Amino acid sequence: MGILVIIPLTPFVCRFIPPLLVGNFNFDFILALVISILVVRFFIWILRPFIIPFFILIGAFLVYKQVNGTYTVKTILQDYKNLTVQNWYVKEQKEADLLNKSPHLFENIQSRTARIVKSKISTTDPVVRNFALKHSLEYFADYKAKYGPLVRYFSLFKYINNNFKYVPDPLRDEYYATAKETIQNGLGGDCDDHSILMASCMESIGAKCRLVVVEGHMYPELYIGDKKDFLIAQQAIIQLFSNYRIQGIFYHENNGEYWINLDYTARYPGGPYMNDNVKLVIDI
């Protein structure tokens, strides 16, 4: 009976424990299991003199219900199954607001990453705004009448990607630099620093961006619009970046909304994805 109680109790308890990571291993469920075992053992010890009378009473009650057909063994098993499945299904839905004034303690890895990255986005900082404005005028001025704001976005993209230099983070720590830091550091950083820089700069001149997290990598995407807008952007990319070998325009489309790749590995907007195994999308 103790084991039968522990099975649904453990995932329920897990909902009230903040995520605990040891390396890449999620330790909070192990802690929930230990707590559940201790709780059940405690109640078994406290109620030991009443266990046999309790079983006799419950057994008699269930026999009575089975005989009159109001609550059969099959129904009991089904209810237990439903309880167990329900608790296991929601075990990762941490009860942040119920127990703690600091809901960040209950974040999973994805939520924590999204919160930290979004806190680093800066679109109104004068350093970021002035940098973006200056380099949005760097290239393609003759095509402004034809392609409108795309010319400014693509000019900024070209400057950043032509000058960005990859520098890794410390071996065991992930550091997310603000756009201002990356600019002041001479456009050096890793993939998340580039993504934060690109998104911040693009948004500071009126574009709409989002950040995409894949296995071991992060990259920014630029919102283009509907299919008609996408076809215009595609034409602009082919014309403005004609000195590059265009292998196709790489994008994500959802509900008629088109987003193109702005990764630092791409030599032109909409260049090939380094990795398209999407794990998280961070809307700014």
C-alpha positions as CSV (number, residue, x, y, z in Angstrom):
1,M,0.0,0.0,0.0
2,G,2.9,2.3,0.7
3,I,4.3,1.8,-2.8
4,L,0.9,2.4,-4.3
5,V,0.7,5.7,-2.5
6,I,4.2,6.7,-3.4
7,I,3.6,6.3,-7.2
8,P,1.1,9.1,-7.6
9,L,2.4,11.1,-4.6
10,T,6.0,11.6,-6.0
11,P,5.0,13.6,-9.1
12,F,2.6,15.6,-7.1
13,V,5.3,16.6,-4.5
14,C,7.7,17.3,-7.4
15,R,5.4,20.2,-8.5
16,F,6.2,22.0,-5.3
17,I,10.0,21.7,-5.5
18,P,12.1,24.2,-7.6
19,P,14.1,22.7,-10.5
20,L,17.3,21.3,-9.1
21,L,20.0,20.6,-11.7
22,V,23.2,18.6,-11.0
23,G,25.1,19.0,-14.3
24,N,22.5,18.1,-16.9
25,F,20.6,15.8,-14.5
26,N,17.2,17.0,-13.1
27,F,17.5,16.2,-9.4
28,D,14.2,17.6,-8.2
29,F,12.2,14.4,-9.0
30,I,14.7,12.3,-7.0
31,L,14.2,14.6,-4.1
32,A,10.4,14.3,-4.4
33,L,10.7,10.5,-4.4
34,V,12.8,10.6,-1.2
35,I,10.3,13.0,0.5
36,S,7.4,10.8,-0.6
37,I,9.0,7.7,0.8
38,L,9.8,9.4,4.1
39,V,6.2,10.8,4.4
40,V,4.6,7.4,3.7
41,R,7.0,5.6,6.1
42,F,6.2,8.2,8.8
43,F,2.4,7.6,8.5
44,I,2.9,3.9,8.4
45,W,4.9,4.1,11.7
46,I,2.4,6.5,13.3
47,L,-0.7,4.5,12.3
48,R,0.8,1.0,12.7
49,P,-1.7,-0.1,15.4
50,F,-4.6,0.9,13.2
51,I,-3.4,-0.6,9.9
52,I,-5.0,-4.1,10.2
53,P,-8.4,-2.8,11.5
54,F,-8.3,-0.2,8.8
55,F,-7.7,-2.8,6.1
56,I,-10.5,-4.9,7.5
57,L,-12.9,-2.0,7.5
58,I,-12.0,-0.8,3.9
59,G,-12.1,-4.4,2.7
60,A,-15.6,-4.9,4.1
61,F,-16.7,-1.6,2.5
62,L,-15.3,-2.5,-0.9
63,V,-16.9,-6.0,-0.8
64,Y,-20.2,-4.3,0.0
65,K,-19.8,-1.9,-2.9
66,Q,-18.7,-4.7,-5.2
67,V,-21.8,-6.7,-4.4
68,N,-24.3,-4.0,-5.0
69,G,-22.4,-2.8,-8.1
70,T,-22.0,0.8,-7.1
71,Y,-18.1,0.8,-6.8
72,T,-16.5,-2.2,-8.3
73,V,-12.8,-3.3,-8.3
74,K,-12.6,-2.3,-12.0
75,T,-13.8,1.2,-11.1
76,I,-11.2,1.4,-8.2
77,L,-8.4,0.4,-10.6
78,Q,-9.6,3.0,-13.2
79,D,-9.7,5.8,-10.6
80,Y,-6.3,4.9,-9.3
81,K,-4.9,4.9,-12.9
82,N,-6.5,8.3,-13.7
83,L,-5.0,9.8,-10.5
84,T,-1.6,8.4,-11.2
85,V,-1.6,9.5,-14.9
86,Q,-2.9,13.0,-14.1
87,N,-0.1,13.6,-11.5
88,W,2.6,12.3,-13.8
89,Y,1.3,14.4,-16.6
90,V,1.6,17.7,-14.6
91,K,4.7,16.9,-12.6
92,E,6.8,19.5,-14.4
93,Q,4.1,22.2,-13.9
94,K,5.7,23.8,-10.9
95,E,3.4,25.6,-8.4
96,A,5.3,28.8,-8.4
97,D,2.7,31.3,-7.1
98,L,1.2,28.9,-4.5
99,L,4.2,28.6,-2.2
100,N,6.8,31.3,-3.0
101,K,7.0,35.0,-3.8
102,S,10.0,34.3,-6.1
103,P,8.5,32.3,-9.0
104,H,11.8,32.3,-10.8
105,L,12.9,29.5,-8.4
106,F,10.4,27.2,-10.2
107,E,11.5,27.9,-13.8
108,N,12.5,25.1,-16.0
109,I,15.7,25.6,-18.2
110,Q,13.7,27.0,-21.2
111,S,11.9,29.6,-19.1
112,R,15.0,30.6,-17.4
113,T,16.9,31.0,-20.6
114,A,14.1,33.0,-22.2
115,R,13.9,35.3,-19.1
116,I,17.6,36.0,-19.0
117,V,18.0,36.6,-22.7
118,K,15.0,38.9,-22.9
119,S,16.4,40.9,-20.0
120,K,19.5,41.5,-22.1
121,I,17.6,42.9,-25.1
122,S,18.0,46.7,-25.2
123,T,16.4,48.8,-28.0
124,T,16.4,52.2,-26.4
125,D,20.0,52.4,-25.2
126,P,21.7,55.3,-27.0
127,V,24.8,53.3,-27.8
128,V,22.7,50.5,-29.4
129,R,20.4,52.9,-31.2
130,N,23.2,55.1,-32.6
131,F,25.2,52.0,-33.7
132,A,22.1,50.5,-35.5
133,L,21.2,53.8,-37.1
134,K,24.7,54.5,-38.4
135,H,25.2,51.1,-40.0
136,S,21.6,50.8,-41.4
137,L,22.8,53.6,-43.7
138,E,26.0,51.9,-44.6
139,Y,24.9,50.0,-47.7
140,F,22.2,49.8,-50.4
141,A,21.0,53.4,-50.2
142,D,20.1,53.5,-53.9
143,Y,17.5,50.8,-53.3
144,K,15.6,52.5,-50.5
145,A,12.8,53.7,-52.8
146,K,12.3,50.2,-54.2
147,Y,12.5,48.0,-51.1
148,G,11.7,50.4,-48.3
149,P,12.8,49.5,-44.7
150,L,14.2,46.2,-45.8
151,V,17.2,48.1,-47.2
152,R,18.0,49.5,-43.7
153,Y,17.6,46.0,-42.1
154,F,19.7,44.3,-44.6
155,S,22.4,47.0,-44.4
156,L,22.6,46.6,-40.7
157,F,22.7,42.8,-41.1
158,K,25.6,43.0,-43.5
159,Y,27.7,45.3,-41.3
160,I,27.2,43.1,-38.2
161,N,27.8,39.8,-39.9
162,N,30.8,41.1,-41.8
163,N,32.4,42.4,-38.6
164,F,31.3,40.0,-35.9
165,K,34.1,37.8,-34.4
166,Y,33.3,34.6,-32.6
167,V,34.7,34.4,-29.0
168,P,33.5,31.6,-26.8
169,D,32.2,31.9,-23.2
170,P,34.1,30.5,-20.2
171,L,34.2,26.7,-20.3
172,R,31.6,26.0,-17.7
173,D,29.6,29.2,-17.6
174,E,27.1,30.7,-20.1
175,Y,27.4,34.5,-20.3
176,Y,24.8,36.6,-22.0
177,A,26.2,40.0,-23.1
178,T,23.9,43.0,-23.7
179,A,24.1,44.6,-27.2
180,K,25.9,47.6,-25.7
181,E,28.6,45.3,-24.2
182,T,29.1,43.5,-27.5
183,I,29.4,46.8,-29.4
184,Q,31.9,48.2,-26.9
185,N,33.9,44.9,-27.0
186,G,34.4,45.3,-30.8
187,L,31.6,43.0,-31.9
188,G,33.1,39.9,-30.3
189,G,31.1,37.1,-28.6
190,D,29.4,33.8,-29.1
191,C,26.1,32.9,-30.8
192,D,23.8,34.2,-28.1
193,D,25.8,37.5,-27.9
194,H,25.4,37.9,-31.6
195,S,21.7,37.0,-31.4
196,I,21.0,39.6,-28.7
197,L,23.0,42.2,-30.6
198,M,21.3,41.6,-33.9
199,A,17.8,41.6,-32.4
200,S,18.4,44.7,-30.2
201,C,19.8,46.7,-33.2
202,M,17.1,45.6,-35.6
203,E,14.3,46.4,-33.1
204,S,15.9,49.8,-32.4
205,I,15.3,50.8,-36.0
206,G,11.7,49.4,-36.3
207,A,12.2,45.8,-37.2
208,K,10.6,42.8,-35.4
209,C,12.8,39.9,-34.4
210,R,12.8,36.8,-32.3
211,L,15.5,34.4,-31.1
212,V,15.5,30.7,-31.8
213,V,17.3,28.2,-29.6
214,V,18.4,24.9,-31.1
215,E,20.8,22.2,-29.8
216,G,23.9,24.0,-28.7
217,H,23.2,27.2,-30.6
218,M,21.0,30.3,-30.8
219,Y,20.2,32.5,-33.8
220,P,18.0,35.6,-34.6
221,E,15.2,35.7,-37.1
222,L,13.7,38.7,-38.8
223,Y,9.9,39.0,-39.3
224,I,9.1,39.7,-42.9
225,G,5.3,39.6,-43.1
226,D,3.0,37.5,-45.2
227,K,3.8,35.6,-48.4
228,K,3.6,38.7,-50.6
229,D,6.1,40.5,-48.3
230,F,8.3,37.4,-48.3
231,L,8.5,37.3,-52.1
232,I,9.5,41.0,-52.1
233,A,12.2,40.3,-49.5
234,Q,13.4,37.3,-51.5
235,Q,13.8,39.5,-54.5
236,A,15.7,42.1,-52.5
237,I,18.1,39.6,-51.0
238,I,18.9,38.2,-54.5
239,Q,19.6,41.6,-55.8
240,L,21.4,43.2,-52.9
241,F,23.5,40.2,-52.1
242,S,24.2,39.1,-55.7
243,N,27.9,38.8,-54.9
244,Y,27.1,35.8,-52.7
245,R,26.1,32.4,-53.8
246,I,22.5,32.3,-52.9
247,Q,21.6,28.7,-52.0
248,G,17.9,29.5,-51.3
249,I,16.1,31.6,-48.7
250,F,15.8,29.8,-45.4
251,Y,12.8,30.7,-43.3
252,H,10.1,29.6,-40.9
253,E,6.5,30.1,-41.7
254,N,3.7,29.8,-39.2
255,N,0.1,30.9,-39.8
256,G,1.1,32.9,-42.8
257,E,3.9,34.7,-41.0
258,Y,7.4,34.5,-42.5
259,W,10.6,34.8,-40.5
260,I,14.0,34.6,-42.1
261,N,17.4,33.5,-40.7
262,L,19.9,36.2,-39.5
263,D,22.5,33.8,-38.1
264,Y,26.1,34.9,-38.0
265,T,26.9,31.8,-40.0
266,A,24.7,33.2,-42.8
267,R,26.4,35.5,-45.4
268,Y,23.1,36.9,-46.5
269,P,19.7,37.3,-44.9
270,G,17.8,34.0,-45.1
271,G,21.1,32.0,-45.4
272,P,21.3,28.3,-44.5
273,Y,20.5,27.3,-40.9
274,M,23.4,25.9,-38.9
275,N,21.0,23.7,-37.0
276,D,17.2,23.6,-37.4
277,N,16.3,21.3,-34.5
278,V,14.3,24.0,-32.7
279,K,13.9,23.7,-28.9
280,L,12.8,27.2,-27.9
281,V,11.5,30.4,-29.6
282,I,12.0,33.6,-27.6
283,D,9.6,36.4,-28.6
284,I,10.9,39.8,-27.8
